[in-house]
Amino acid sequence: MKAVLEETASVDSRRKKLVGRFVFGLLVLLSTLVGALGGLLLVYSTDLPQVEQLENYRPISTTELYDIQGRTIGTFALQRRVVASYQDFPPVLRDALISIEDKDFYRHWGVNFWRIVGAAYRDIESGGKVQGASTLTMQLARNLFLSPDRSFHRKIQEALLAIQIERRFTKDQIFALYANQIYLGHGVYGFEAASEYYFSKPARQLTLSEAALIAGLPKSPAYYSPINHQDHALHRRTLVINAMLEDGKITASQAADARNAPLGLNVARDPNSLAPYFVEEIRRYLENKYGTDQVHEGGLRVYTTLDMNLQAAANQSVLDGLAAYERRHGWKGHLENILLQGQTLVNFKHPDWDADFTSGSYAHALVTTVSSSFATVRFGAYTANLSQSDVVWTQQKLAKILSVGDVVYVKVLGIDPAGKARVSLEQDSGAQGALLAIDNASGDVRAMVGGRDFNLSKFNRATQALRQVGSSFKPYVYTAAIDEGARPDDAIVDSPVIFQTASGPYFPHNFDDKYEGTITLRRALAQSRNIPALKLADKLGIRNVEDYARKFGITSPLPPYLPVALGAAEVTLFEQTSAYSVFPDDGVRLVPRLVTKVTDYDGRVLEEDYPEVKDVITSRTARLMTSMLEGVVQHGTAVAATKLKIPLAGKTGTTNDFTDAWFIGFSPSLTAGVWVGYDEKKTLGAKETGAHAALPIWMDYMTAGLAGKDPGQFEPPPDLPPRATAQNLDTSDLAPAGDESH
């Protein structure tokens, strides 16, 4: 018995020693693991970014441009983003995102351990790298601080940063940071911007199906793009809806309705497309003043002078006017054919197909089929048929002028949501037009058209093109004469004259090669007679006339030769239009503005611009000149404008060989200028005068721009006492002049 007890005691002793050794070994192992883990964490935490930076986090934001009514007309951004608060994201969107991306978001401490273990096991089995286990917080850490590469090293750092983020910020703050930062395809960052881009409405208005759609994008924005891969997007949307149903966030009935809902995309059009030339002018101004980084990343708010309604009217007027010009000169053909260039019908995309097409739009379309009776064309997502009746103006057979692969110019007459359209065949021979409109009361630029198609040519013909202005220069001559004491009803002789110049005799003539004899200054301006204008300029001195043009704001070079009085000088439409606003503004020039205010990301005002006022001429002279320019409309070269039946005044301009056609005119409230021509010095064709090519565009624009508004009245000209004797301004002592121009 004693031996048994001793043996039992010996066994117990050995067991205790073994247990002690095991415990000791376990403690050593644990210490080693803790030390190794601590060392590992120390290694991986080296050079980690400071999470404190998030307290002052400012994402790259979109600079937005607004018109006078606060509507967005353009944006500048490296990343399309609209920063929103947690409350801006509706519960349906928050639930959708959390259900599909991170079910335990409100319960974990930044890292979901069991999710990581499961993902790691699957990756080991598949031989891949650690992935697919990130919480929203970890994704935020990766997007803000780390590279996108998938590695064990990055995953550890991601987890460490996520833990730090969770210690410093609330769940709502973390969600908002994530929701503003994540990339969601097509250059869009954040759910507010995604909602506005894909559905053209703020996130707070999203339906269940819409919220599910964009909540599914973070996994792979390119693969699940609802624009490029609708089938993938619908499949992903269903997964999100099912996840919400499993989590009890929605009912079975709601889930069924959402699954069956159409995709419902309403992709926002590019806001820059309405006034691209104006927006480009703003971009250059802002970058010059604030720098490229601030403009494209700083989220500026730029309040401009543009009126979207007036801009839309300007766009339509110019395009319709150019289309009418093209039809007057018949079908020229010379169409680009993509098949001859080695391209395919399926893959071809024209630059202007990104536009938002509506009735009245113009586009370049691809001819895809041609038969003896009709042709099919494609532009963007639309197709249309052209019949012989649609091309009757060409006076040719449809099958003769069109071939498969041709790129034609069409006007959209109607749009069917199903993708069908009605179009008319037009022509783009290269003729260009420009329009500028200025509010008389403020000098604010309300509309700017710099050419037919910004996608094809970014050269701004309203601000950059120097073109001879023709007879639209004559008002400066008459203004100088009125200021020197002449009167509208003074007489001047319209008869042949020779000016002796240093280079020989100068034989000017009138546009129609006819002479009216003794006429008044008022009639001479209204009928745009060249000889009276030259005689006045000669008597006043051409340098004196040029000084007046400078007062009106003309800064372009003006050679000191007499033909400048007839417009033999190159000036921009911007200068001419601004100058003419002096007349309805009672002799005062308001320097044109494009921007009224700029604020930074936080709403601080960086600049606030007020109209710059300059005295040019007396109110007496301005009112007399306005009455004379009214005569141009009432019974002169612009008489066609009388059908508008509102107070209007202005001046036509036509240059040699009909290379440039102008009309600059104004109502009591609005001044607008129109130019038509080719970029190269090329004739528009016989009889394409300012009255024929430019005035109709101006009239269409003023009709739309002044519709529903009180047109106002011009200030009446002053009463002039009768002269003691009749005044005849014709003189024989004429000064030398320069070369000829009309």
C-alpha positions in Angstrom: 0.0 0.0 0.0 2.8 2.3 1.0 4.6 1.5 -2.3 1.4 2.4 -4.3 1.1 5.7 -2.4 4.7 6.6 -3.1 4.3 5.7 -6.7 1.2 7.9 -7.0 3.0 10.8 -5.3 5.8 10.4 -7.8 3.5 10.5 -10.8 1.7 13.6 -9.4 5.1 15.2 -8.9 6.1 14.5 -12.5 2.8 15.8 -13.8 3.2 19.0 -11.9 6.6 19.4 -13.3 5.3 18.7 -16.8 2.4 21.2 -16.4 4.8 23.8 -15.0 7.2 23.3 -17.9 4.2 23.5 -20.3 2.9 26.6 -18.7 6.4 28.1 -18.7 6.9 27.2 -22.4 3.5 28.6 -23.2 4.3 31.8 -21.5 7.6 32.0 -23.4 5.8 31.3 -26.6 3.2 33.9 -25.9 5.9 36.4 -24.9 7.7 35.6 -28.1 4.5 36.0 -30.1 3.6 39.3 -28.4 7.2 40.5 -28.9 7.2 39.5 -32.5 3.7 41.0 -33.0 4.8 44.1 -31.3 7.9 44.3 -33.4 5.9 43.6 -36.5 3.5 46.3 -35.6 6.4 48.6 -34.9 7.8 47.9 -38.3 4.5 48.3 -40.1 3.5 51.4 -38.2 6.8 53.1 -39.2 6.1 56.1 -41.5 2.3 55.7 -41.2 0.5 59.0 -41.9 -0.9 60.9 -39.0 -4.6 60.4 -38.6 -4.8 63.8 -37.0 -4.7 65.2 -40.5 -8.3 64.1 -41.0 -9.5 66.7 -38.5 -8.6 69.3 -41.1 -9.3 67.0 -44.1 -10.3 68.9 -47.2 -10.9 66.7 -50.3 -10.1 67.8 -53.8 -13.3 69.6 -54.7 -14.9 70.9 -57.9 -14.9 74.6 -58.7 -18.4 75.5 -59.8 -19.5 78.4 -62.0 -23.0 79.9 -61.6 -25.1 82.1 -63.8 -27.0 85.2 -62.5 -29.8 82.9 -61.2 -27.4 80.5 -59.4 -27.6 77.8 -62.0 -24.4 75.8 -62.7 -23.0 76.7 -66.1 -19.6 75.0 -65.7 -17.1 73.2 -63.5 -13.4 72.7 -63.2 -12.1 69.7 -61.5 -9.5 66.9 -61.4 -12.1 64.9 -59.5 -15.8 65.5 -59.9 -16.9 65.8 -56.3 -19.6 67.5 -54.3 -18.8 67.5 -50.6 -21.8 66.6 -48.4 -22.6 66.1 -44.7 -23.8 62.9 -43.1 -27.3 64.2 -43.0 -27.2 64.8 -46.8 -27.0 61.0 -47.3 -30.5 59.5 -46.9 -31.1 56.4 -44.7 -31.8 54.3 -47.8 -28.4 55.0 -49.2 -26.6 54.4 -45.8 -28.4 51.1 -45.3 -27.6 50.0 -48.9 -23.9 50.8 -48.6 -23.5 49.2 -45.1 -25.5 46.1 -46.1 -23.3 45.3 -49.1 -19.9 46.7 -47.9 -19.7 46.4 -44.1 -22.7 44.9 -42.2 -21.0 45.3 -38.8 -19.9 48.9 -39.5 -21.7 50.3 -36.3 -20.4 47.4 -34.2 -16.7 46.9 -35.0 -13.8 49.0 -33.9 -12.4 49.5 -37.4 -11.3 45.9 -38.1 -13.6 42.9 -38.5 -11.3 40.1 -37.2 -13.4 37.2 -38.3 -14.0 38.6 -41.7 -10.2 39.0 -42.2 -9.6 35.4 -41.0 -12.2 34.1 -43.5 -10.8 36.1 -46.3 -7.3 35.1 -45.5 -8.3 31.4 -45.5 -9.9 31.8 -48.9 -6.9 33.6 -50.3 -4.5 30.9 -49.0 -6.7 28.3 -50.6 -6.7 30.1 -53.9 -3.1 31.2 -53.8 -4.1 34.9 -54.0 -3.2 37.9 -51.8 -5.1 39.1 -48.7 -8.2 41.0 -50.0 -11.9 41.4 -49.7 -12.0 41.8 -45.9 -11.8 45.6 -45.6 -14.4 47.5 -43.5 -15.5 50.9 -44.6 -13.0 52.4 -42.2 -10.2 50.4 -43.7 -11.3 51.4 -47.2 -11.3 55.0 -46.1 -7.8 54.6 -44.7 -6.6 53.0 -47.9 -8.2 55.7 -50.1 -6.8 58.6 -48.1 -3.3 57.4 -47.1 -2.2 54.2 -48.8 -1.5 52.9 -52.3 -4.0 50.6 -54.0 -1.7 47.6 -54.2 -2.9 44.4 -52.6 -0.3 43.1 -50.2 0.0 41.8 -46.6 2.1 44.8 -45.7 -0.5 47.3 -46.9 -3.3 45.3 -45.2 -1.6 45.6 -41.8 -1.1 49.3 -42.3 -4.7 49.6 -43.4 -5.9 47.9 -40.2 -3.7 50.1 -37.9 -4.9 53.3 -39.6 -8.5 52.1 -39.3 -8.1 51.5 -35.6 -6.7 55.0 -35.2 -9.5 56.5 -37.2 -12.1 54.8 -35.1 -10.5 56.1 -31.9 -10.7 59.7 -33.1 -13.9 59.9 -35.0 -17.5 59.0 -34.6 -19.2 56.5 -36.9 -21.2 59.2 -38.6 -18.1 61.2 -39.2 -16.3 58.2 -40.7 -19.3 57.4 -42.9 -19.3 61.0 -44.2 -15.6 60.9 -44.9 -15.9 57.7 -46.8 -19.0 58.8 -48.7 -17.3 61.9 -49.9 -14.0 60.2 -50.8 -14.8 57.0 -52.6 -14.5 56.7 -56.4 -17.7 55.8 -58.2 -16.8 55.8 -61.9 -16.7 58.3 -64.8 -14.5 60.7 -62.9 -17.1 60.9 -60.1 -16.0 60.9 -56.4 -18.5 60.6 -53.6 -22.1 59.6 -53.4 -23.5 63.2 -53.7 -21.7 63.7 -57.0 -22.6 60.2 -58.1 -26.3 60.9 -57.5 -26.1 64.2 -59.4 -24.2 62.6 -62.3 -26.1 59.3 -62.8 -29.6 60.6 -61.8 -29.4 64.4 -62.1 -30.7 64.9 -58.5 -29.3 65.3 -55.0 -28.6 62.1 -53.0 -31.4 62.9 -50.5 -33.9 62.3 -53.3 -32.7 58.8 -54.3 -35.2 56.0 -54.4 -34.4 52.5 -53.1 -33.4 51.1 -56.6 -31.2 54.2 -57.3 -29.5 54.0 -53.9 -28.8 50.3 -54.4 -27.3 51.0 -57.8 -24.7 53.5 -56.7 -24.1 51.7 -53.4 -22.9 48.7 -55.5 -20.3 50.8 -57.4 -17.4 50.9 -54.9 -16.5 47.3 -55.5 -15.6 48.0 -59.2 -16.8 51.2 -60.7 -15.7 50.3 -64.2 -17.1 46.8 -64.2 -20.4 47.8 -62.7 -20.8 51.1 -64.6 -24.5 51.5 -65.4 -23.5 53.5 -68.5 -21.1 51.0 -70.1 -22.3 47.7 -68.6 -26.0 47.9 -67.7 -26.3 44.1 -67.3 -23.4 44.1 -64.7 -25.0 47.1 -62.9 -28.4 45.5 -62.7 -26.9 42.3 -61.3 -24.9 44.2 -58.7 -28.0 46.2 -57.8 -29.9 43.0 -57.1 -27.2 41.8 -54.8 -27.4 45.0 -52.8 -31.2 44.8 -52.6 -31.0 41.2 -51.4 -28.4 42.1 -48.8 -30.7 44.9 -47.5 -33.6 42.4 -47.3 -31.4 39.9 -45.4 -30.5 42.6 -42.9 -34.1 43.6 -42.4 -33.6 47.1 -43.8 -36.4 46.7 -46.4 -39.5 44.5 -46.8 -39.9 41.7 -49.3 -42.4 43.8 -51.2 -40.0 46.8 -51.4 -37.2 44.5 -52.5 -39.4 43.0 -55.3 -40.4 46.5 -56.6 -36.8 47.7 -56.5 -35.5 44.6 -58.4 -38.1 45.1 -61.1 -37.5 48.9 -61.4 -35.8 50.1 -64.6 -32.3 51.3 -64.5 -33.6 54.9 -64.5 -30.5 56.7 -65.5 -30.7 60.4 -66.2 -27.1 61.2 -66.8 -26.3 64.8 -66.2 -25.1 66.7 -69.3 -21.8 68.5 -69.1 -22.7 71.9 -67.7 -19.8 73.4 -69.7 -21.5 72.6 -72.9 -24.0 75.4 -72.8 -21.5 78.2 -72.9 -18.1 76.6 -73.5 -16.4 79.7 -74.9 -17.5 81.8 -71.9 -16.4 79.1 -69.5 -13.0 78.8 -71.2 -12.6 82.6 -70.8 -13.4 82.2 -67.0 -10.9 79.4 -66.7 -8.1 81.4 -68.2 -8.9 84.4 -66.0 -9.1 82.3 -62.8 -5.9 80.3 -63.5 -4.0 83.5 -64.2 -5.2 85.0 -60.9 -5.4 82.0 -58.5 -3.3 79.3 -60.1 -4.1 76.0 -61.7 -4.2 74.0 -58.5 -6.6 76.3 -56.7 -8.9 76.4 -59.7 -9.0 72.6 -60.3 -8.7 71.3 -56.7 -9.8 74.1 -54.4 -13.6 74.1 -54.8 -14.0 77.7 -55.7 -17.5 79.2 -56.2 -17.5 81.6 -59.1 -20.5 83.8 -59.7 -20.6 85.0 -63.3 -22.6 87.4 -65.3 -24.0 84.9 -67.8 -27.7 84.3 -68.2 -28.4 80.7 -69.2 -31.6 81.7 -71.0 -29.9 84.4 -73.0 -27.0 82.0 -73.8 -29.3 79.3 -75.1 -31.0 81.9 -77.3 -27.6 83.0 -78.6 -26.5 79.5 -79.4 -29.7 78.8 -81.3 -29.6 82.1 -83.2 -26.0 81.6 -84.4 -26.5 78.0 -85.4 -29.8 78.7 -87.2 -28.3 81.7 -88.9 -25.3 79.8 -90.2 -27.6 77.0 -91.4 -29.6 79.5 -93.4 -26.4 80.9 -94.9 -25.3 77.4 -95.9 -28.6 76.7 -97.6 -28.4 80.0 -99.6 -25.2 78.8 -101.2 -26.2 75.3 -102.1 -24.8 71.9 -101.5 -21.0 71.7 -101.6 -20.4 68.1 -100.5 -16.7 67.3 -99.7 -17.8 65.1 -96.8 -15.4 63.3 -94.6 -15.8 59.5 -94.9 -14.5 57.4 -92.0 -14.4 54.2 -94.0 -11.8 55.7 -96.3 -9.8 56.6 -93.2 -9.7 53.0 -92.0 -12.3 53.5 -89.2 -15.4 51.3 -88.6 -19.0 52.2 -88.4 -19.4 50.5 -85.0 -16.5 52.2 -83.2 -16.8 55.7 -84.6 -17.7 58.4 -82.2 -17.8 62.1 -83.1 -16.6 64.6 -80.4 -20.0 66.4 -80.3 -21.9 63.2 -79.4 -21.4 63.8 -75.7 -23.8 66.7 -75.9 -27.3 66.6 -74.5 -29.4 66.6 -77.7 -32.8 68.4 -77.8 -35.0 69.6 -80.5 -33.1 72.4 -82.3 -29.7 71.0 -81.6 -27.1 70.5 -84.4 -24.8 67.5 -84.6 -22.4 65.7 -86.9 -24.0 62.3 -87.8 -22.6 59.1 -89.3 -24.3 57.7 -92.4 -24.8 54.0 -91.8 -27.0 52.9 -94.7 -28.0 54.5 -98.1 -30.7 53.5 -100.6 -32.4 55.2 -103.5 -35.2 56.4 -101.2 -33.6 57.0 -97.8 -30.5 57.1 -95.7 -30.0 56.1 -92.0 -27.7 58.2 -89.8 -26.5 57.8 -86.3 -25.4 60.4 -83.7 -24.8 59.5 -80.1 -27.5 57.1 -78.9 -29.9 58.1 -81.7 -30.7 57.0 -85.2 -32.7 58.9 -87.8 -33.8 58.5 -91.4 -33.3 61.0 -94.2 -35.6 60.9 -97.1 -35.4 62.8 -100.5 -37.8 65.4 -99.1 -35.3 66.2 -96.3 -32.5 67.0 -98.8 -34.6 68.8 -101.5 -32.8 72.1 -100.9 -29.6 70.5 -102.2 -31.3 70.0 -105.6 -29.7 66.6 -105.9 -30.6 63.0 -105.4 -30.0 61.7 -101.9 -28.2 58.6 -103.1 -25.8 60.8 -105.2 -24.7 63.0 -102.3 -24.5 60.5 -99.4 -22.4 57.4 -99.0 -22.1 54.9 -96.1 -19.4 56.2 -93.8 -20.0 59.9 -94.6 -20.1 62.4 -91.7 -22.9 64.8 -92.3 -24.2 67.8 -90.4 -27.9 67.6 -89.3 -30.4 69.6 -87.3 -32.4 67.7 -84.7 -36.1 68.2 -85.2 -37.4 65.8 -82.6 -36.2 63.2 -80.1 -37.8 59.9 -79.1 -36.7 58.5 -75.7 -36.5 55.1 -77.4 -33.5 56.3 -79.5 -35.2 57.5 -82.6 -34.9 61.0 -83.9 -36.1 63.3 -86.7 -33.4 65.4 -88.4 -32.9 67.6 -91.4 -29.8 67.6 -93.6 -27.6 70.7 -93.1 -24.1 71.7 -94.1 -21.0 72.7 -92.4 -18.7 74.3 -95.0 -16.6 76.0 -92.4 -18.5 79.3 -92.1 -18.3 80.6 -88.5 -20.3 83.0 -86.4 -19.9 84.8 -83.1 -22.2 86.7 -80.8 -21.7 88.7 -77.7 -24.5 90.3 -75.5 -23.9 92.9 -72.8 -26.4 94.2 -70.2 -26.4 98.0 -70.6 -27.1 98.8 -67.0 -24.1 96.8 -65.6 -21.7 96.0 -68.4 -22.3 92.3 -67.6 -21.7 89.8 -70.4 -25.0 87.9 -70.6 -24.1 85.6 -73.6 -21.1 84.6 -75.6 -20.8 82.4 -78.6 -17.3 82.1 -80.0 -17.9 79.8 -82.9 -20.1 77.0 -84.4 -18.7 74.1 -82.4 -16.3 74.3 -79.4 -15.5 70.6 -79.8 -14.0 71.2 -83.2 -12.4 74.6 -82.5 -11.7 76.3 -79.2 -10.6 79.5 -80.8 -13.0 82.2 -79.5 -14.1 84.4 -82.3 -15.9 86.8 -79.9 -12.7 87.7 -78.0 -9.7 86.5 -79.9 -10.5 87.1 -83.6 -9.3 90.4 -85.1 -11.4 91.1 -88.1 -12.0 94.2 -90.3 -15.1 95.8 -89.0 -16.3 97.6 -92.2 -18.9 100.3 -91.8 -19.6 99.4 -88.2 -16.6 101.7 -87.5 -18.4 104.7 -88.9 -20.2 105.7 -85.7 -16.9 106.7 -84.2 -16.4 109.2 -87.1 -19.9 110.6 -86.7 -19.5 110.8 -82.9 -16.3 112.9 -83.3 -18.2 115.1 -85.7 -21.1 115.6 -83.4 -18.8 116.4 -80.5 -17.1 119.0 -82.7 -20.4 120.8 -83.3 -22.0 119.0 -86.2 -25.7 118.1 -86.2 -27.5 115.1 -87.6 -29.4 117.3 -90.1 -26.3 119.1 -91.3 -25.7 118.6 -95.1 -22.8 116.9 -96.7 -22.2 116.2 -100.4 -22.1 112.6 -101.4 -20.2 112.8 -104.7 -17.0 111.3 -106.3 -13.8 112.6 -104.7 -10.1 112.0 -105.0 -7.7 112.0 -102.1 -4.0 112.7 -102.8 -1.8 110.4 -100.7 1.8 109.7 -100.3 1.4 106.6 -102.4 -0.7 108.2 -105.1 -4.3 109.2 -105.7 -7.0 107.4 -103.7 -10.4 107.0 -105.5 -12.9 105.8 -102.9 -16.5 104.9 -103.9 -19.7 103.9 -102.3 -20.8 100.3 -101.9 -23.4 100.6 -104.7 -21.2 102.9 -106.9 -23.9 105.5 -106.8 -23.9 109.0 -105.4 -26.8 110.9 -103.8 -25.5 114.5 -103.9 -26.3 116.7 -100.9 -27.7 114.6 -98.0 -27.9 114.9 -94.2 -25.4 113.3 -91.9 -28.3 111.2 -90.5 -29.1 109.8 -94.0 -25.4 109.3 -94.8 -25.0 107.1 -91.7 -28.4 105.3 -92.2 -27.5 104.4 -95.8 -23.8 103.7 -94.9 -22.5 106.1 -97.6 -18.7 105.8 -97.7 -17.8 109.2 -99.3 -19.5 111.3 -96.5 -17.7 109.3 -93.8 -14.3 109.8 -95.5 -14.9 113.5 -95.9 -15.8 113.8 -92.2 -12.8 111.8 -91.1 -10.6 113.8 -93.4 -11.9 117.1 -92.0 -11.6 116.0 -88.4 -8.3 114.2 -88.8 -8.0 110.5 -88.8 -5.9 110.5 -85.6 -8.7 112.4 -83.9 -11.2 109.8 -85.0 -8.9 107.0 -83.7 -8.7 108.8 -80.4 -12.5 108.6 -80.1 -12.4 104.9 -80.9 -9.9 104.5 -78.1 -12.2 106.3 -75.7 -14.9 103.8 -76.6 -12.6 101.0 -75.5 -11.0 99.9 -78.8 -7.5 98.7 -77.9 -6.6 96.8 -81.1 -4.1 98.5 -83.5 -5.5 101.3 -85.6 -3.3 102.4 -88.5 -3.3 106.2 -89.1 -4.8 106.0 -92.6 -8.0 107.5 -93.9 -9.6 104.1 -94.9 -9.8 103.2 -91.2 -12.9 105.5 -91.2 -14.6 102.8 -93.4 -13.5 100.0 -91.1 -10.1 99.0 -92.6 -9.0 98.1 -89.1 -9.1 94.8 -87.3 -11.1 94.8 -84.1 -12.6 92.0 -81.9 -16.3 91.6 -81.5 -15.9 92.0 -77.8 -14.4 95.5 -78.3 -17.0 96.6 -80.8 -20.0 95.4 -78.8 -18.7 97.0 -75.6 -18.0 100.2 -77.4 -21.6 100.5 -78.8 -23.1 100.1 -75.3 -21.8 103.7 -74.6 -24.6 105.1 -76.8 -27.6 103.7 -74.8 -25.7 104.3 -71.6 -25.8 108.1 -72.1 -22.1 108.4 -73.0 -20.8 106.2 -70.1 -18.8 103.1 -70.7 -19.2 100.2 -68.3 -16.1 98.0 -68.7 -17.5 94.5 -69.5 -17.5 92.0 -66.6 -17.6 88.2 -66.7 -17.3 87.6 -63.0 -19.0 89.3 -60.1 -17.7 87.3 -57.1 -15.4 84.5 -56.2 -15.5 82.6 -52.9 -13.2 79.9 -51.6 -14.1 76.4 -50.3 -15.2 77.8 -46.9 -17.2 80.6 -48.4 -14.8 83.4 -47.8 -15.0 86.1 -50.5 -11.8 86.2 -52.5 -13.0 88.9 -54.9 -16.1 90.9 -55.5 -16.1 92.9 -58.7 -18.2 96.1 -59.3 -18.8 97.8 -62.6 -15.9 100.0 -63.7 -17.4 103.2 -65.1 -15.6 105.5 -67.6 -16.9 108.7 -69.1 -16.6 108.7 -72.9 -18.8 111.3 -74.4 -21.4 113.7 -73.2 -25.0 112.6 -72.8 -26.0 115.1 -75.5 -23.7 113.5 -78.0 -24.7 110.0 -77.0 -28.4 110.8 -77.4 -27.9 112.4 -80.8 -25.9 109.4 -82.0 -28.5 107.0 -80.6 -31.2 108.8 -82.7 -28.9 108.6 -85.8 -28.3 104.9 -85.2 -32.1 104.4 -84.8 -32.3 105.8 -88.3 -30.2 102.9 -89.5 -32.9 100.5 -88.3 -35.9 102.6 -89.2 -35.0 103.5 -92.8 -31.4 102.4 -93.4 -29.4 99.3 -94.1 -30.9 97.5 -91.1 -34.5 98.3 -91.9 -35.4 94.6 -91.6 -35.2 94.9 -87.8 -38.2 97.2 -87.7 -40.4 94.1 -87.7 -39.4 93.6 -84.0 -41.5 96.7 -83.2 -39.3 97.8 -80.2 -36.8 100.6 -79.9 -33.6 99.5 -81.6 -30.5 101.1 -83.0 -27.3 99.8 -84.6 -25.0 99.6 -87.5 -24.2 97.1 -90.2 -20.7 96.4 -91.4 -19.4 94.6 -94.6 -15.8 94.3 -95.7 -14.2 94.0 -99.1 -15.1 90.9 -101.1 -17.8 90.1 -98.4 -15.2 88.4 -96.1 -16.8 89.8 -92.9 -20.4 90.6 -92.1 -21.3 92.5 -88.9 -24.2 93.9 -87.1 -23.7 95.7 -83.8 -26.9 97.0 -82.2 -28.8 97.8 -79.0 -32.1 98.2 -77.3 -32.4 100.5 -74.2 -31.4 97.5 -72.0 -29.2 95.2 -74.1 -26.4 95.6 -76.6 -25.4 92.7 -78.9 -22.9 92.2 -81.7 -22.8 89.5 -84.4 -20.0 88.6 -86.7 -20.2 86.0 -89.6 -17.3 84.9 -91.8 -14.6 82.2 -92.4 -11.5 81.9 -90.2 -9.4 82.4 -93.3 -9.8 85.5 -95.4 -12.4 84.0 -97.7 -15.5 85.5 -99.3 -18.9 84.6 -97.8 -20.3 85.1 -101.3 -21.9 87.8 -103.3 -24.4 90.0 -101.4 -23.5 88.5 -98.1 -23.5 91.9 -96.4 -23.9 92.6 -92.7 -27.6 93.2 -93.3 -28.0 89.8 -95.1 -25.7 87.5 -93.0 -25.4 89.0 -89.5 -28.5 91.0 -89.0 -31.0 88.1 -89.1 -29.0 86.3 -86.4 -29.0 89.5 -84.3 -32.8 89.9 -84.8 -33.5 86.3 -83.7 -31.4 86.7 -80.6 -32.9 90.0 -79.6 -36.4 88.6 -80.2 -35.7 85.8 -77.7 -33.6 87.8 -75.4 -36.2 90.6 -74.9 -39.3 88.3 -75.0 -41.6 89.1 -72.1 -39.5 92.0 -70.9 -40.3 95.7 -71.0 -38.0 96.9 -73.9 -37.9 100.4 -72.4 -37.3 103.6 -74.4 -34.3 105.5 -75.5 -33.6 108.9 -73.9 -34.9 111.5 -76.4 -32.2 113.6 -78.2 -31.9 117.2 -77.1 -33.7 120.0 -78.9 -31.2 121.9 -81.0 -31.7 125.6 -81.7 -31.8 126.5 -85.4 -28.6 127.6 -87.0 -28.3 131.2 -88.1 -27.2 129.9 -91.6 -27.3 126.5 -93.3 -24.3 124.3 -92.5 -22.6 122.4 -95.3 -19.7 120.2 -94.0 -18.3 119.5 -97.5 -14.9 121.1 -97.8 -12.2 121.4 -100.4 -9.1 121.5 -98.2 -8.8 117.7 -97.8 -5.9 116.1 -96.0 -3.9 113.1 -97.3 -5.4 109.6 -96.7 -4.3 106.0 -97.1 -5.4 102.9 -98.9 -8.9 101.9 -100.0 -11.4 99.9 -97.9 -15.2 99.7 -97.9 
